[in-house]
Amino acid sequence: MRVFWMFRIIISLFIGVVIVALNFTNSWAEARMTTNATYKSFSNAVIQAEVGLHVGLYGINVTLRGNPIVQFNETINYNEMFSWHDIVEEEYEQALVKGLPNPILYIVEKFTLSSPCGMIFHYRQSGRFASATLWTAFCCWMLANILFSLPVVLYAGYMTMATAAFIFFSMASFSTIMNVPRCVFSIGEDSFVTEYSHSFWLALATGLLCTIVGIFVVMLNFLMPEKIKEAFSAGFDSCEVKDQSCREGYLNSVFLNGDINLPVTPKVTPECL
């Protein structure tokens, strides 16, 4: 029983933490390559670096790491975040003022409103719907945990499957960006496109785990309801625990009815002494 409760708590915490973390990770879709590219504007310096694009539900993360990391007496190691909630044009202008390298500026420009690719519209809308459905899945997960602690294990199983359903809905929402013509990023002589990454596959694994747990609980509830209630400590009182004796009690009806005749003690006066 202790091992069962340990696995139950670990699995429940894993599902909850993953659902929350998936909202804030930047690895739903990724693309990276190593290429030779112009370092900065108004300069002929060409660097060899690894360029990375990491897409999340709330924005993108662009990385640039030199190979080697020190070139032209500079440390080339950039990690820039751009959010959907802010105006991308303003962040792009700030990047220009900061003098960020050309590969980063080129990628960010693809996500501006004036870009012919129109990537900002697809990624921002799909990210918003995916985030909303993930938070709904988190609410279903909380309800499932509450129901598991009550004598309604069947409905807890249903809520666990609902959690899986909303996780799959978030994946379907994010997958819509792959159904539109994807913009090709060309830097130097190389190019790349985004593909599904770790967070997407982690969401798939978590959804499958919730589905398996939910179906397992519902099936056991129909096949052996008493056993499943005992496993989740629901529906049994202390008298039904093994090796525990419950003694019978007796009530004194005379005492409860108030029919108690106490012996009358004679009052002793000073004259009798």
N, C-alpha and C positions, 0 to 999 in steps of 0.2 A: 504493500500500500504506500509506503514511503517513497519507493522508486517511482510508482505511478504518479504521485503528486509532484515529485521533482520534475519528471518529464512534462507533466501538464503545465507547470509554471514556466519552464524553460521555453516550451513551444509557444505558449501564449505571449510571453514577453518578446520572443523573437518576431512574431507576427506584428505586434504593436510597434516595436522599434523600427522594423523595416518599412512599415507603411508611412510612419512619420519621416524617416530618413529619405525615402524616395521623393518626397516633395521638395527637398532642398539639395539633392545631388545634381551634378552637372555631367552625368555620364549616361543619359538616356540614348544619345546618339553621339558618335565620335568619328573623327577622321584625322589622320596624321600622315606625314610623309617627311622625308629628308631630301632637301633640295638646295640648289645654289640660287640665291636671290639677292636683289639689290637691298642693301641694308637700310638706308634712309634717303629721303628726298634730297635732290640737289647734290648727290654724291655718287661717285662711280664705284664705290666700295661694294664688292660682292662677297657675301658670307655663305658658309655652308652651315645649315641649321635644320633642326627638326621643328616643323610647324604643326600645331595641333589645334583642332576645333572640338570643343566639348559642349554639347547642347543639353540644357536642363529644361525644367518646366517653367522657370522664372527668368531665364536668360541664357547667355552663352559665355563660355570661358575660352579665351584664345591664349595659347602658349607659344613661346618662341625660345628655343634653347640651342645655343651655338654648339657646333661640333668641330673643334674643341670649344669650350665655353668662353674662353678668352680669345678674342680676335680684334685686331686693330687697337690694341691697348684698352679694350672695353670688355666688360663682363656682359655677355649676351644671355640673359636669363629673364624672360618676361612672362608674367602671368596676369592677364587683364580680364576683368569681369564686366559684362555689359548686361543690364537688366531690361526685361520687357516693360516693367512698370514705369520706368523713366522714358523720356523722349530720346529715342536712339540718335536722332540728329544732334541733340545737345551733347550727348556722350561722345559722338564721333568728332564734333568740333573740339571738345576738350582733349581728345586724343591727338588731334592735329596740333593743338597748342602745346601739348606736352612733348611733341616730337617723337612719337612712338615709331618703331620701325615700319617699313613699307608692307611687309607681309601681314602684320596685324591690322593696319589701316585698310588693306585690300579686303580682308575677310569681313571686317566690321561694316565696310561700305556696302557689302552685299545684303546686309540686314537693315539698311535705311529705307525710309519710305520712298525715296526717289530712285531706288534701285530697280532696274527692269525685271529682276528675278522675282520680286514680290515675296521674298522668303519671310519677311517680318510678319505678314498677315497669316500665313499658314502656321508658322511656329508659335506665334503668340496665342492664336485662338486654340490650337490643339493643346498647348500647354495649360491654358486656363481650364479647359474642360477636363483634362486629365488630372489636374490638381484638385478640382472640385469633387470628382468621383473618388479620388483617393481619400479625401477627408470624410466623405460619406462612408467609405469602407472602414475608416478608423472608428466612426460612430457605431457601425454595426459590430465591430470587434469589441467595443466597450459593452454594448448590450449583451453580446454573447457571453462575456465573462460574468456579467451580473446574473444572467439566466442560469449559468452553470452552477452558481452558488445557491440557487433556489430549486425547489422540486419540480422544475420544468425543463428537464434535460432535452426533451424533444425539440422545443422551441430554440434552445441554445444551439442545437445542431443546425436548425434552419437559418439562424442568424450567422453562423459560421459560413454556411454556403452563400448567404447574401454578401458577406465580406469578400468571398472569392469572386462573386459576380461583379461587384463594383471595381475590384482590382483589374479584372479582365476588361471592364468598360474603359478604365483609364488607359490601358494598353491599346485598345481599339481606337480611342480618341487620339493618342499620340501617333498611331500608325497611319493616320490620314495624311501626314506630311510625306509619306513614302508613295502615296497614290497620285501626287501631282508631279509634273515634270521637275526633276531636281536640277538645281543650279550646280554647274561644275566650277570648282575653285581651281584656277590655274595660276601657279606661282613659279616663276622661272620657266623651266622646260617641263615641269611635272604638273600633275593635276590630281585632285581627289574629290570624292563625294562622301557624304555622311552615311554611316551604317549604324544599326542597332548596337548598343553597348551594354555595359555591366548592369546598369540600373533596370533596363528593360527586361533582361533575362532574369534578374533577381525578382522583379515583380511577377514574372511568369511562374517562377518556382514557388513564390509565396502564395500565389493564387491556387496553384495545384495542391499545395499543402493544406490550405483551408478547405478546398473541395474534398480532399481525402478524409480529413478529420470530420467534416460535417456529414458526409455520407456514412462514415463509420459509426458515428454517434446515432444517427437516425436509424440505421439498420439494427444496431444493437438494442435500441429502445423498443423496436417492434419484435425482435427475436427473444430477448431476455430482459424485460423491463426491470425486474427486481434486481438483477445483477448490475445493470448500469446505474440504477439508483444507489446501490450500495457502493459502487466505485466512486461516485461523486458525492457520497455522504448525504444523500437526499432521500427522504421518505422513511427513515429508520430512526426509532428513538433509542434511548440508552438501554431498554430492556431487550432489544433484539441483537445486541452485540454478543458475539460468542464469548463463552466462559465468564459471563457476568450474570450473577443471580439477582433477581428482583424479589425481595421479600414482600409477603402480603401484610397489609396493615389492617388493624381493627379499630373501629370507632366506638366509643362509649356513648351509647344512645341516652343513657340516664343523665350523663354529664351535659350532653348537648341539649337535651330537653329542659334542663334546669331543675329536674326533680331530685334534688339532693337534700336529704334530711339530716342536718347536722345535729348532734346531741346537744341538749340544752344544759348549760353549766349553771348551777345555782349560784346566785350572787351572795357573797359573804359580807355581812355587815358587822360593824364594831360591837353591836350588842350581843352577837352570837359568840364572841370570843371571851 
